């Protein structure tokens, strides 16, 4: 069974802060199973965006894990491009969660990141 999105997001924000990066919830989505997007701002005008990986890449041995993938072909991108992508995702699915991490090194703190 997969963790509820709200619980996962709270734990992720705490992990980022423990690692020395500032993280904040920008948009609260559906508590049970809203898709989670992570924007990593490098504080230099660029950012990276990570979102849910396609279902085909999930490990059948660990189906409860959340897997993420880079959402934009070239990363990092200008902040405006990252924001435009997130705006499109909100229009497509209003139940999405958005967490923003501020880290000059661009660390994302995601355990399962796929191609």
Secondary structure as GFF3:
##gff-version 3
##sequence-region A 1 115
A	DSSP	alpha_helix	5	18	.	.	.	ID=ss1
A	DSSP	beta_strand	22	27	.	.	.	ID=ss2
A	DSSP	beta_strand	36	41	.	.	.	ID=ss3
A	DSSP	beta_strand	46	52	.	.	.	ID=ss4
A	DSSP	three_ten_helix	55	57	.	.	.	ID=ss5
A	DSSP	three_ten_helix	60	62	.	.	.	ID=ss6
A	DSSP	beta_strand	68	70	.	.	.	ID=ss7
A	DSSP	beta_strand	77	78	.	.	.	ID=ss8
A	DSSP	alpha_helix	79	92	.	.	.	ID=ss9
A	DSSP	beta_strand	97	102	.	.	.	ID=ss10
A	DSSP	beta_strand	113	114	.	.	.	ID=ss11
###
